Amino acid sequence: MSEVRHDWSKEEILAIYNKPMMELLYEAATIHREHHDPNTVQVSTLLSIKTGGCPEDCGYCPQAARYHTDIEGNDLMKVSQVKAQALRAKASGSSRVCMGAAWRNVKDGPEFDQVLEMVRTINKLDMEVCCTLGMITENQAKRLAEAGLYAYNHNLDTSEDYYKDVISTRAFEDRLETIDNVRKSNVTVCSGGIIGMGEQLEDRAGMLVALASLNPQPESVPINALVAVEGTPMAEMEPVSIWDMIRMVATTRIVMPETQVRLSAGRTEMSREGQAMCFFAGANSIFAGDKLLTTPNPDVNEDMAMFKLLGLNPQKPFEKVAQPSTTEAADSELTPLGEKPKWTRPAHKIERNEIAKNKTKLVE
Ligand code: SF4
């Protein structure tokens, strides 16, 4: 049985990534079988509970307020709306709901209380609940845990070196600090990244070094292919080749053998054959539903037809980690601290982000 290592070097990971394809696939598939059922793939549903208007400048993101994109923003959804969508997702085979809010960081107050109620509601539907709400403090992570949160997503996005070319409104260390805060609660960690943002192969390897060296490694690692959206600084990026996706998934599987590897954004551009190779290489989760936050995603019926074709079974909830209990708001032992943490704001200039922002001004 392959061991979990936290001391991978960038060179070792690059050597894996660049192996002849058949060697890479064989090694990844072998490790995958040692740790997971190769015929089981988790279906997760991503809900955008608060869309657009984000103050951050992530170069890939159509939800950043500073870029001129076509997405329709909305205020925080009601708990009843979220419950209805979670029930629909459950009926179509999802065992996990991930709720995303376009916030820089979580602030204590009525909106966070509403999110806590959403977490309680979905956990009571016996589904795994994940949130991606931006940077959070230890107290906020513990309050989410108490409500019954199963996982917190906070992607590293790319390597520490390339991060400065993608985002200027916060630093890589802030990401690590949030992950560390989540680890101080009993919530599992979901953290991955995006390929196709103009990074070098060294950056892909660098991101995997950073993720694999976390101890414990994240329980979940989403691998996204950039969906280049008109109006964002990365609108003109070339689409990621399926072979790059397969290599990235296989390498992730090898360096993080126990992790759930999630084939995330960019699936609409992949053929069934391409996705099947990603599953063979160790991907064991997909996101279902016709939208991934704001970008297109395959229809759930198409996915279920693909599962049937490949003989795949949707994973049941809580197969990896037991269901957390839910504490009602009235019984909570944790109080909001009203903290004002000093998250970093490097504010260096990223040329393509500036160009996209200035185009927005011209359109306005
Ligand atoms: S990725 Fe998240 S933090 Fe960055 S701009 Fe988009 S919504 Fe905001």
Residues whose N, C-alpha, C, O or C-beta is under 5 A from the ligand:
A	BS01	SF4	C54 E56 D57 C58 C61 Q63 A64 A102 W103
